[in-house]
Amino acid sequence: MIKVSPFVMVIFGATGDLTSRKLMPALFHLTQQGYLPDRFFIVGFARRNFTKEQFRQMMKEAVEKVLRLKIKDSSQDLKIWKQIENNLYYQQGYFEEKSPYDNLIPLLSSFDKETGSCITRFFYLATPPSNYSIILKNLEETELAEGCGSPFASTSAKASAGEKASGDKQGFTRKWTRVLIEKPFGKDLNEAKNLEEQLAKTFEERQIYRIDHYLAKETVRNILAFRFANTVEAIWNRDFIDHVQITLSESSGIGNRGKFYEGMGALKDVVQNHLMAMLAYTAMEEPLSMTAQHTRDKRVEVLDKIRCMTEEDVLSNAVRGQYGAGIINGKSIDGYRQEKNVSPDSLNETFVALKLYIDNSRWQDVPFYLRTGKRLNQDFTKIDIFFKNRDSRLFKQFQIGNQAANIISIRIQPKEGITFRFFAKSPGFTYDLSTVNMDFSYSTAFKKEIIDSYEKILIDSMMADQTLFATAKGFSATWEFITSVISGWEKQTLPVFPNYKAGSTGPVEADAMIERDGRKWMF
Ligand SMILES: NC(=O)c1ccc[n+]([C@@H]2O[C@H](COP(=O)([O-])OP(=O)(O)OC[C@H]3O[C@@H](n4cnc5c(N)ncnc54)[C@H](OP(=O)(O)O)[C@@H]3O)[C@@H](O)[C@H]2O)c1
């Protein structure tokens, strides 16, 4: 059974959406499952003025809302919640100010004293990325990043930790601190590089946990099991695969994230990370082992082989879109330009469709079609592997045009599972063929719940396992590709936005892009 050592987690941006919807429910569930130690501390850091009690109440309500439970007196849930609540603190302050960080120094040291050891300090950057740099700077300058080995910490706690200090920088150890950074990791290649440089000044690589929660999704991780534990891997290549489609389709809009999304767009917000994470698992070579180094190396290797787009490529293989007003589930929906904190003549994209190639022997000339959009007609994330049709002499007459017979569809969400489409003989005296589906569904095959990706992220970071975290090289490779698309777009005439209706399947140009190749999007 996994058991984590005592720790403190400082969450920068603790009153935000991510903390309420993901982090707190994950911490509650992990406590409920008995994975967390008896002693752990959570310190929320954010701008608004809350007392510790108000913050605790806010977090309790968040847990109740997300986990759909009511924490009642004398219930087991209350016992679990109390275990968290009693260790929940709040530090009000602006990230730009020094004093709130200074206030953290004695608070964090008091936890070391209380537990009698140098407990691991986690700094979780759960804020919009524009704040990362100033937070890192202040962590460095206040030496909070140094952890228990800092000159501010009690020497007795340091001594009682019983671990050998790594002995870097003035002899202070950095052994007991880790930083977790949310995606998007910068806004372009330059920003990502600057952020890496800044991180490297303060932390060693083994302390840095770059989060892309898609890497930690059960169904995405299952791609490795499906491919490499099965014989299907023998046909997972250009000889047998015609093309691959990766889709992340959302019916939701941007919610209250207008300000953030305006400077971002779909390409940087999800293609650079989530779609690339799915692509990496789909296309990577088999790692030597499940160790962090081997799996991360293989993910990076394939991302590095994605062919950057030329200006001409972008013109024909990179479609962008923005939603206008429309109807979803019978409800009228505003266009993107009417959303809160969005410019009325915004040219930000809320939809992207790309065709890209991977330059290696496994995937040469196999197109990968990537698609994502907001305010589309459906919510699903899926990877469809289209196999080449078999040139069967026996059944030649039954091949219907270019229709792909064999498709493996990996459903990341919802209805998590895998479908295999193939030709079958229709019942009857003659050989009539129809395509049918063979289905694996997590909910029927396993009696266990799928682990939430944020629970996995938290546990893995606590266990110092970096396997499911992104690397600087991986992000650099994907940013290079993304930058080539952006450069191409910048040279094109400006798009006429909006170009798709809320509740539709996206702009017609995206259909035209794939149909030019004699293929169709899979829904
Ligand atoms: N939300 C999700 O589901 C989700 C999923 C995956 C990744 N992410 C990533 O997670 C990060 C956080 O997203 P979010 O949706 O939680 O953001 P959010 O709702 O906008 O929350 C921002 C948080 O940062 C605080 N903050 C902002 N500026 C500050 C300042 N100058 N000083 C002190 N505090 C400041 C806010 O405090 P106040 O409330 O006090 O203003 C709030 O706690 C982003 O990088 C996002 O891309 C989010």
The ligand as an SDF file (V2000), in Angstrom:
LIG
                    3D

 48 52  0  0  0  0  0  0  0  0999 V2000
   -9.3360   25.0210  -13.8670 N   0  0  0  0  0  0  0  0  0  0  0  0
   -9.0240   23.8680  -14.3640 C   0  0  0  0  0  0  0  0  0  0  0  0
   -9.8390   22.9310  -14.4460 O   0  0  0  0  0  0  0  0  0  0  0  0
   -7.6350   23.6260  -14.8660 C   0  0  0  0  0  0  0  0  0  0  0  0
   -7.3310   22.3830  -15.4490 C   0  0  0  0  0  0  0  0  0  0  0  0
   -6.0300   22.1450  -15.8670 C   0  0  0  0  0  0  0  0  0  0  0  0
   -5.0690   23.1150  -15.7040 C   0  0  0  0  0  0  0  0  0  0  0  0
   -5.4080   24.3210  -15.1590 N   0  0  0  0  0  0  0  0  0  0  0  0
   -4.3540   25.3370  -14.9790 C   0  0  0  0  0  0  0  0  0  0  0  0
   -4.2590   25.6500  -13.5940 O   0  0  0  0  0  0  0  0  0  0  0  0
   -3.8870   26.9930  -13.4230 C   0  0  0  0  0  0  0  0  0  0  0  0
   -4.8900   27.6790  -12.5210 C   0  0  0  0  0  0  0  0  0  0  0  0
   -6.1360   27.6920  -13.1670 O   0  0  0  0  0  0  0  0  0  0  0  0
   -7.4790   28.1520  -12.4520 P   0  0  0  0  0  0  0  0  0  0  0  0
   -8.5530   27.8270  -13.4210 O   0  0  0  0  0  0  0  0  0  0  0  0
   -7.5700   27.6190  -11.0900 O   0  0  0  0  0  0  0  0  0  0  0  0
   -7.2710   29.7350  -12.3780 O   0  0  0  0  0  0  0  0  0  0  0  0
   -8.2250   30.7900  -11.6550 P   0  0  0  0  0  0  0  0  0  0  0  0
   -9.5480   30.2030  -11.3300 O   0  0  0  0  0  0  0  0  0  0  0  0
   -8.1750   32.0350  -12.4830 O   0  0  0  0  0  0  0  0  0  0  0  0
   -7.5050   31.0640  -10.2490 O   0  0  0  0  0  0  0  0  0  0  0  0
   -6.4200   31.9350  -10.1460 C   0  0  0  0  0  0  0  0  0  0  0  0
   -5.9200   31.9160   -8.7160 C   0  0  0  0  0  0  0  0  0  0  0  0
   -4.7400   32.7170   -8.6480 O   0  0  0  0  0  0  0  0  0  0  0  0
   -4.9390   33.7510   -7.6730 C   0  0  0  0  0  0  0  0  0  0  0  0
   -4.2670   34.9600   -8.1500 N   0  0  0  0  0  0  0  0  0  0  0  0
   -4.2830   35.4860   -9.4040 C   0  0  0  0  0  0  0  0  0  0  0  0
   -3.4790   36.5680   -9.4560 N   0  0  0  0  0  0  0  0  0  0  0  0
   -2.9490   36.7220   -8.2150 C   0  0  0  0  0  0  0  0  0  0  0  0
   -2.0320   37.6280   -7.6470 C   0  0  0  0  0  0  0  0  0  0  0  0
   -1.4840   38.6080   -8.3670 N   0  0  0  0  0  0  0  0  0  0  0  0
   -1.6910   37.4540   -6.3620 N   0  0  0  0  0  0  0  0  0  0  0  0
   -2.2240   36.4640   -5.6110 C   0  0  0  0  0  0  0  0  0  0  0  0
   -3.1060   35.5720   -6.1010 N   0  0  0  0  0  0  0  0  0  0  0  0
   -3.4590   35.6990   -7.3890 C   0  0  0  0  0  0  0  0  0  0  0  0
   -6.4220   33.9510   -7.5760 C   0  0  0  0  0  0  0  0  0  0  0  0
   -6.6920   34.5280   -6.3320 O   0  0  0  0  0  0  0  0  0  0  0  0
   -8.0630   35.3240   -6.0330 P   0  0  0  0  0  0  0  0  0  0  0  0
   -9.1520   34.3150   -6.1980 O   0  0  0  0  0  0  0  0  0  0  0  0
   -7.9160   35.7210   -4.6210 O   0  0  0  0  0  0  0  0  0  0  0  0
   -8.1440   36.4270   -7.0110 O   0  0  0  0  0  0  0  0  0  0  0  0
   -6.8900   32.5080   -7.6950 C   0  0  0  0  0  0  0  0  0  0  0  0
   -6.7090   31.8410   -6.4870 O   0  0  0  0  0  0  0  0  0  0  0  0
   -3.7890   27.5980  -14.8310 C   0  0  0  0  0  0  0  0  0  0  0  0
   -2.4590   27.5430  -15.2520 O   0  0  0  0  0  0  0  0  0  0  0  0
   -4.6400   26.6570  -15.6670 C   0  0  0  0  0  0  0  0  0  0  0  0
   -4.2540   26.6260  -17.0110 O   0  0  0  0  0  0  0  0  0  0  0  0
   -6.6630   24.5980  -14.7300 C   0  0  0  0  0  0  0  0  0  0  0  0
  1  2  1  0
  2  3  2  0
  2  4  1  0
  4  5  1  0
  4 48  2  0
  5  6  2  0
  6  7  1  0
  7  8  2  0
  8  9  1  0
  8 48  1  0
  9 10  1  0
  9 46  1  0
 10 11  1  0
 11 12  1  0
 11 44  1  0
 12 13  1  0
 13 14  1  0
 14 15  2  0
 14 16  1  0
 14 17  1  0
 17 18  1  0
 18 19  2  0
 18 20  1  0
 18 21  1  0
 21 22  1  0
 22 23  1  0
 23 24  1  0
 23 42  1  0
 24 25  1  0
 25 26  1  0
 25 36  1  0
 26 27  1  0
 26 35  1  0
 27 28  2  0
 28 29  1  0
 29 30  1  0
 29 35  2  0
 30 31  1  0
 30 32  2  0
 32 33  1  0
 33 34  2  0
 34 35  1  0
 36 37  1  0
 36 42  1  0
 37 38  1  0
 38 39  2  0
 38 40  1  0
 38 41  1  0
 42 43  1  0
 44 45  1  0
 44 46  1  0
 46 47  1  0
M  CHG  2   8   1  16  -1
M  END
$$$$
